[in-house]
Amino acid sequence: MFRRLQTQVYGPGKARAVAAGLEFSLVALNSGKVFGFGSNLKGQLGLPPQGSAFIVCSGAQVCTYSPVEAIGLPDNIVVLS
């Protein structure tokens, strides 16, 4: 069971764009970098599904509650959808 919770997230810069899915969020910074947090069950955060930054948040679902930088994206992302 997930609880919807509004909270301020601190990251490494100011946000340019924000996109949210059912159980994850992405933030594009003014620097063009993209950070994500929430569920990464299917790689939604642009990260491998496992890693030291992740915890199991519900059943076998892998997620992170702290923003982590997405990998493999081009520089200077402006828009998220």
Buried (B, 14 or more C-beta within 10 A) or exposed (E): EEEEEEEEEEBEEEEBBEBEEEBBBBBBBEEBBBBBBBBBBEEBBBBEEEEEBBEEBEEEBBBBEEBBBBEEEEEEBEEBE
